[in-house]
Amino acid sequence: MKIDVLDRGFVELVDKMGDDYSAVQAARTSYGKGLTNKERDDRLIDYLMKNGHQSPFEHIIFKFHLKLPIFVMRQLVRHRIASINERSGRYTEFSEEWYLPSVIRIPDKDNRQGSIVCKDKEMNERAISIISEAYENAYAAYKRLIEMGVAKEMARIVLPTSMYTEAYWTVNARSVMNFLNQRADSHAQAEIQEYAIAIAEIFKTGCPVTFDAFIRHSYTGDLLNREAQ
């Protein structure tokens, strides 16, 4: 399952261990029991989520392949309970791929953490033009440095954080839910919101019972509730 995000990015599920009922098995092992029937097992998932018994959901594992701007990657790694391997700019040469927004945002006067879309068409066009020109100049400098013989690990310092990188992100369902609480929320930066919504869609497809219980009992954000409506 692969979902395109932003202008050049994506979220792809490349592997998964377990499903909804892996959590049931883990929870019932305390009593030396296992799966029973779908109705009872679904009720147990609901009970676990409603009462904050999160550890059984750590037995469901997702492995994602992500392509995302570096500044979004820096927000992703804030979620430390995961295994991450990222493409290295020391050993590989960056291609001419960066995130170019389609609209500009300005500070939200009512929310210091937030921003809102700029409705001034002229300002949007000017700002995007300035950003694009800066990207082109930075990449041209990067290429010149490499052609001079400068090591990639040094040449890359001129590149903007909007350059796309790739990573594998392996994370359990409990950590996915923590990520969604913080990033699938209108207080998060808009770009990582889009990645969170894509990850939520994959989570929902792979573990529909757990996802439903999460939305009803544990989800503290607001974007996924809007998606469900």
Number of C-alpha atoms within 10 A of each C-alpha: 12 15 16 15 19 17 13 14 19 19 21 18 20 15 12 15 11 17 20 21 23 18 23 24 18 18 22 15 12 9 7 9 12 16 15 10 8 10 8 12 20 17 14 17 25 19 14 22 22 15 10 10 12 17 13 22 27 17 20 20 20 23 19 23 20 25 24 27 24 18 17 20 20 11 13 19 13 10 15 11 15 16 13 16 11 14 14 14 15 13 10 10 15 20 11 12 16 24 22 18 16 10 15 19 14 11 13 12 10 8 10 9 12 16 19 13 12 14 12 10 11 9 13 18 13 12 15 16 13 11 13 16 12 14 22 14 12 17 23 14 16 21 19 13 17 16 11 9 10 14 13 19 14 13 22 21 12 15 19 17 16 18 19 23 23 18 16 19 19 21 22 20 25 18 19 22 23 16 21 22 21 18 25 29 23 15 17 18 16 18 17 22 20 19 26 26 20 20 23 19 18 20 19 15 12 19 17 15 18 24 24 16 19 21 18 14 16 17 20 18 17 17 19 19 14 7 9 7 5
